[in-house]
Amino acid sequence: MTVGLPRASGSSPRPGLPRVLGRYCWSNLGWFLCLLLPVGVYLAVPAGSFSWEQRIFLAVGSSAVVMWMFRLVAEYLVCIFIVIACLTLKIVPSQVILGGFTSQTFFLAMGVFGIGVMLTNSGLLVRLTLMILCYVPATAFWQNLALSLAGVLVTPVIPSANGRLALVGPMVEEMSREMGYGPRSPGSARLAMSAYSSFGLMSNYFLTGKPVNFILFGLLSSQVQTRFTFFHWMVAAAVAGIVCFAGRFLLAGALYRESGKVCLSRARVRARFRELGKLGTSEWIALLSSLIFIVGVCTYSIHKIPTAWMALLILFLVLFSGELSQEDFRKKIDWTFLLFLAGLIGFTQAFMYLGLDRRVGSLLSLTNGLMADRFALYILVLSAEVLLVRFLLPANATVALFCVVLLPLAEANGVNPWVVGFCVLVLCSGAFFPYQSTFYLTLYHATEGRLFTHRQAAPFNVLANFINVAALLGSVYFWKVLGLLQ
């Protein structure tokens, strides 16, 4: 079986003049606001109530929000802009704004990315796909369930959801052909949505599931970080994860019903599986490294080695062994996200250093009351806010903005800040339209649109948002039992 990275899509027609003009006007409007809004914010904020540093920081932050909203530059460049502005204007001390580059979260993300690259290079996913086809009953229910469970198992050890979906897309396409489904048939669409849900949307329920989780982890206080290791994150997210997994699995089965029986040639699949032979050295090293990392972070209470140093130690051993080449280390680790993460942590520390978190808290007194006393109702309000903002901002920027503002408020109201941050993560993973989800677009382009159409996927995307909200509401009592809510 030949499985690889997605092929480049065919040439698309050139955009028409109205679309080009629309993009041009939209970009120019963004740059206009990016220059004008900071001046307006600086003049609008009363000098008698706010210090010069606070006013300048708010002006810089407003410019950053516009850059994110209009997607004028890459996300990590916005964070670099914030760091440069704070350093050159001396808004906060350098150790505050640069704190993200020395945080454990930065090194944890780097270590996990390295482990994920090694696991991707080893080819274990190809073997896993053939095992599903070989040993799982040849029915739509069991094949989709096995694919979904495989996605859950792979998610904690490959920290890039886009990377997982780019790898699994051609494999799902191969599964669809082996099972006798036609292009864009209900059966192939169901397989695609199962992969999208498990390899992509289950990322929030594991600390190492996707890069943006490290944003939340990095914004937590050191005391909360010590508690929320890999294992505790997974436990606290368990109820929401189970509800989302089951809800989306049943939703896909209800929306995409394939007539006729599955036509799967087990003999041909077994022959391909035998061609792979025994596990190679790279596969063994990748598998053992992943297991050691997972066991290590789950047994933190015994050895007391922080998760970041555990990941960095395994990364060093893998690099030392030569299984992860210098070229892979330089090109395949997401260094741009690491810059984004470090800059965002520094931005949050500066926000709190200047006391702006207390200022914002005083403006959100009604929301504070809901957060402290009626958290279920607060989830509904937060859902409406996040989903509205997501029409304008990308997921990472939305997570950053909400977490910067809400995490200090959560601690002040006796709510564990992880709970509020986790709610933001889950809500931001939802999408109504294709442009809102890079996960969805990655899977679509990895299969060149042969498994499903945007029209087919639209009901699944819309209804999955309601499943997310239901999962969070269903977790409230469980969080109270864990002592995360009062």
N, C-alpha and C positions, 0 to 999 in steps of 0.2 A: 504494500500500500504506500503510495507516495503522498506524504503529507508535509507541508511546509508553511511558510509564512504566506499571507494572502497575496495574490497576484495584483499587479497594478490594474486598476480599472481602465476600461477603454476610454478613448478620447470622447469627451463630452462636447456638445455644441457650445460655441462661444456665447457668453451672456449677451442679451440684447441691450440696446442703448438705454431703455428705461431703468433696467437693473443696475447698469454701470453708474448712471447718474444718481440713482438712489443711494448706492454705496458711497459715492463721492460726497453727496450732501450729508449723509449720516456721519461720515468720518469728520468732515469739516465742522459740523455742529458739535461733535464731541470735543475736538480741539479748541473750539471757541469757548465752550463751557469749562474746559480744563484750565484755561487761562483766566476766564472772567469770574468763575465761581469762588476761587480762593480769595480774591480781592473782596467780593461781596461778603463772604463769611467773616473775614478779618474785620471789616467795617461794621458788620451787623452785631458781632459779639461785643457786649459792653465792656469797655476797658476798666470800669470801676469794679466789676464783679469777677473778671477773669484776668489772670496775669498775662504778660506779653508772650511768655512761652506757651501758655495754653491756647491763646488766640492763633499764634503761628502754627501750632500743631494741628489745630482744627482746620486751618486753611490748607495745610499740606494733605491732611486726611481727605478733605473734600475733593481735592484734585485727584487723589488716588482712586476714590470711588468712581469718579467720572471715567478714568482710564479703564477701570474694570468693566463698568457698565457698557461703554461703547466699544470695548475690546480694541482699544487704540494700539496697545502694545501687549507683549506677552505678560502673563501674570507675575513672573519672577522679576521682570524689569520694573514693575510698579513698586515692589518691595525694595529693590535697590535704590529707586528714586527716594523712597521714604527714609532709608538709612542715610543717604547722602545729604538730604535736606536737614535731618536732625543733627548730623555731625557738623556740617558747614555753618549752620545757623546757631549751633550750640544750644539746642532746645533742651536736651537731656544729656547726662554724662555718657561718654562712649561705652562704658561697661554695661549701661542699661540697653541702649539701642543695638549693641553688638552681642548681647547676651545669648541670642539664639545660636550663634556659631560655637559656643562653648557648652551648650546644653546637652544633656544625655539624649534628648529626643533627636537631635541632629545626628548623633552617632548611631542611635538605634535604627533610624531610617536608612542610613548608609549601609549598615550591616545587613539589614533585611533585604535591601535592594540587591546586594551582592549575592546573597544566598538564592534569591529568586532568579537571577540571571543564570547561575549555575544549574539550577533545577530545570530551567527552560532549555538550556543548551543540551542537557543530557538526553532528551527525547522520551522521558517517562510518560508524558501525556499521550504519545502515540501508542505506547504499550497499554496504557490504561483504557483507551478507546477500544482497542481490539479485545481486551479482556471483557469489557461490557458486552460487546457483540457476541463473544464466544459463550459466556457462561450465564448470562441473564436470559430468562424466558423471552421468546421472540413475540412479544405482544407490545402494543403501543404503550400501555400503562407501565409495564415493567422496564422497558427500554428508556422511557422518559424519566422514570423514577431513578434508575441507575445513573443516567447522565446527570440528573440534578444532584444526587448524593456525591457523585464524583466531583462536581463543581464545589460543593461544600468542603470536601476533603482537601482539594487543591488550594482553595482560597487563602488559608492562613500561611502557606509557604511560598506563594508567588504574590508579592505585595502590589502588583500592578494589575488592576482589573482590565484595563485596556490590553495589556500584554496577554492576559489569560484568554480573553475573547478573541484576540487576533490569532492565537495558537489553536484554539478549539474550533473556530469557525470552519476551516476546511475539513476538520475531522467530523463535525456534525453534518456537513454536506456529504461526506463519504458515508456516514451512517444512514442518511436519508436515501441515498442511492441503493445501498445494500438492502434496505428495508422495502424497496420498491415504490417509494414516494416520488411523484413527479415534481418538477420545479414549481415553487410557490403554491403547493397543494396544502390543504389543512394539516396533513401529517407532517410535512416538512416545516411548516410554520410553528407547529406545536413543539417539535424538537428545538427549533431556534429559540422560542420563548423559554423553554426549559433551560437552555444553555445561558441565555441572557439573564435569567433570574438567578441561577445558581453561581455561575462563574463571574457575574457582574454585580448583581444587586444584593448578594449576601455578604458583600465586603464590609458592611458596617458592623457586623456582629463579631468580628475578630480584630484585635488591635492591629495585627499585621496584614489586614485584608486589603487595604488600599492606602496610598500616600496621605490622603486628606485626614485619615484617622490620626496621624501623627500631629496634625495641627491641633486637634482637640487635646491630645495627650500632652503636647508641649505647653498648652495654655493652662493646664491644671497646676495647682500648687504642688510643691514637693511632697507634702503629706498625702495628698490625694493620689499623686503618681505612684507613691510607694504601695498604696493599696491596690491600684488598678493595674496589676500585672496582666499578662496575657490570659491567665486562667480566670482571674476575677472579672476581667472585661467580658469574657465569653459567658460566664455564669450570669452576670447582671443583664446581659443582652439576650439570654436564652429564651425567655418567653416571647419577646418581640420577634426573635429570629424564627422560632417554631411557627408562630402565627403567620409571618410573612412567607416562609417556605411553603407551608401547607396551603395558604390562601392563593398564592400565585400558581402553585402546581395544579390545584383544582380549577382555577380560573382558566389556565391554558387548556386543560382537558375539556372544559365546557365550551370554550370559544372555537376550538379547532378540532372538529370531529371528522376523522377520515373513514370513508366507507370502504369496506373490504378488509381482508386479512393482510397482515404483514408478510411480505415475501422476502425471507432472509435465508441466504445460502450459508449455513453454518460450516459446511465443508470448505468453502472458499475462504471464509474468514479464518478458520483454524489453520489453513495452509499459510496464510499471510502472517498469522501470529507465530507459527513455527519458524518462518523465515527470520524473525528477529533474533531467535536463539536465546541464550541465557542473558541475564543482566550483565551489561558491560561494566567496566571499571568506573566510568563517569556516572552511570546510573546508580551504582552502589554508593559512591561517594555522595552524590546528591541526595539519595534517599536517607543515608545515615546522618548526614549533616542536618537535614530537615527534622528528623526524629530527635536528634540530640538537642536541637534548638527548642523544639516544642516541649520536650521533657524538662529541659533546663529552666524554661520560663514558668512552667507549671509547678516546679518544686522550689521556687524562690524562697519560701518560708524555711526551707531546710538549709540551703547553702548560702543564702543572703547575697548572692551575686546579682546586681541589678541587670535587668533585661538588656539594657543598652550594651553593657560590657560583655554579656554572653553572646550577643549577635556580633559584636566586633571581634571577639576571640575566634568564633567560627569563621568569620570572613578572613581573618589573618591566616588561619590554618588552610583554608581553601586556596587562598592566594599563594601561600608557601608551597603547597603541593603542586601548583601549576595547573589545576583543573579550571581555574578562572584566569584567563590570560590577561596580560596588561592591556591589550587592545579592547577586550570585553569590559574590563574595569573602567576604561576611559570612555568608551562609547555607549555602553548599554546600561550603565547606571544613570538614573534620572537626576543629573546634577542640577538641572534647572529647577526641578521641584525642591531640591535640598536648599538652594538659594532662596526660593520662595518661602520655605518653612522657616529657615533661620531669620529672614527678614521680618516675617510675620510675628514670630515670638518676640523679637525686639520691639516691634510696633506695639504689641500688647503690653510689654513691660513699661514702655514709655507712657502709654495711655494711663496705666495705673500709677506710675511714678508722679505724673502731673496731677493726679487726683480727679481725672475726668470721669472715672468710673462712678465716683460718688455723685458727681454732677448729673450724670445720666440717670442714676438711680432715683434721684429726687424728681426727675421729670416723668418717671414711669411708676408712680405710686399705685395706680390702679392695677397695673400688671403685676407689681410686687405683691399686692394683696392676693391676687389669684394664685401666684406662684407658691405662696406660703400656705394658703388655706384650702384652695380648691384646685389642685394640680391637674385634675382631669379636664376641667374647663379651661385651664391655662394651655393645655395641649391643643385644644381646638383653636384658641386665639393664635397661638404660635404657628399652627399649621396654616392658617389663612395668611399670616404675615410672610412666612417663608415661601409659600407657593406663589404669592404675588410678586415677591422680590425676584424669584427664580425666572420670571418672564424676562427680566432685564439683565440680571447678573449671572455669570457662570457659577457652578456648584462650589468650587473652592473659595471664590471671593465671598459668596453668600455665607458659607460656613465661617469664614474668618470674621466677617462683620458681626454676625449674630453672636458668635462665641466671645469676641472681644468685649461686647457690651453686656451680655447676659451672664457670663460665668461669675464675675464679681457680685452681681446682684443675687445670684443663687446662694452663694455663701452667706451673704448678709441676711437672707431670708430663711436660713436653716435647711436649705435644699442642697444635696450633694451636687456640685457643679457638673460632675460627669453626666448626671441624668439629663440636665438641660442640654448639654453639648451633644449627647447621644441623640436626643430628640431632633436637634437641628440636623445632625448627620443623616438620619433616616429620612426626614422630610426632604432634604436637599437631593437625595438620590432619586426622587420621583421626577417624572417628566410628562408633559402633555403633548409636546411636539418634538420631532426628531432633533432639532438644533439644541434642545436643552440637555441632551444626554450624550456624552462622548462614548459611553459604553455601548449604547444602542447603535450609534453610527459606526463604531468599530466593527461590531458583528455584521452589520449590514454590508459594509464595504469589504470585509474579509471574505464574504461569500458572494460578492458582486451582485447582491439582490436576488440571488437564485433561490433562496429558501423562503423568503416572505417579502411582501410589499409593505410600504408605509401604511396603506389603507388597512391591511390585515392586522398590523401591529397596533394601530391607534386605540381600539377598545381595550386591549391589554394594558397599554401605558396609562390610559386614563383611570381605569378601575384599580390599577396597582397603587395609585396614590391613596385611595380610600382604604386599601388593605394596610398601608403604612400607618395611617392614623389609627385604625382599629388595633393594630399591634401595639402601638404606644399606649393607648387607653387600657388595653388588656394587661399591660405591665405595671400599672400604677400600684395595685395591691401587692404584687411581688416585690416591687422596690421598697414598699413600706415594711414588708417582712425582713428584707435585707438591711433595713435601717438607713436607706438612702433618702427616704422621704419621711416626714413626720406624720 
